[in-house]
Structures are given as structure tokens and as C-alpha cells.
Amino acid sequence: MTMTRRSLSKHVCQRQRILRVTSKRWEFRCLHSLVSAPFPTPSAGSVRAVMGVN
């Protein structure tokens, strides 16, 4: 049982890492679309605030 549990936790960790990477990619895509949008773009500060980056 311990072996299966360990492998399960490992799988969960890998999945979380993949999810994190994909979410980062989506954030980048959203930023890119914001930047390349024809209408007036928000300032970098507001974008950072939305992204939660200091």
C-alpha cells in the first residue's frame, strides 16, 4: 500500500507542475493578446496588479 500511495503522490506532484506550466502559458497568451490588442492597452503596472506580481 505504501508503494501505491507514494507513486500516487508523485503523480499528483507531476500533474500540479504541468498545470502550473500550462497556466503560466495561458497567462502569457492573455498578456500577449492584451499587448497586441488594437484598443488602448493598460499600463504595465495595472497588468502586473492583475497578474498579482509586485
N, C-alpha and C positions, 0 to 999 in steps of 0.2 A: 504493500500500500504506500509506503514512504516513497518508493521509486516513482510510482504513478503521480503522486502529489507533487514531487519535485519537478518532474517533466511538465506537469500542468502549469506550475508557477512559471517555469521557464518560457513556455508557450505564451502565457499571458504577458510576460515582460516583452517578448519579441513583438507581440501584437500591439502593445501600447507604444513601443518605439515606432513601429510602422505608422500607426495612427498619428503620432506626433509629427513625423516627417510629412505625411500627406496633408495634415492641417497646415503645416508651415508652407507647403507648396500652394495650397489654396489661398492662404493669406497673401503670399507673394502675387498670385494671379489677381486677387482683388485690388491690391495696391497698384499693380501694373495697369489694370483697367481704369482705376481712378486717375492715375497719372496721364494715361493716354486718352482720357475722355475729352471730347470737344468742349464741354461746358467748363466754366471756371473751376479750377481744382482747389481743394482745401490746402491750407499751408501745411508744411511738414510737421509742425508742432501739433496741429489738430489730428493729423494722420497718426502720429506717434501716440497721442492720447487715446485714440480709438483702438490702436493696436495694443495699448497697455504697456508701451515701452517708455521708460523715463527719459 
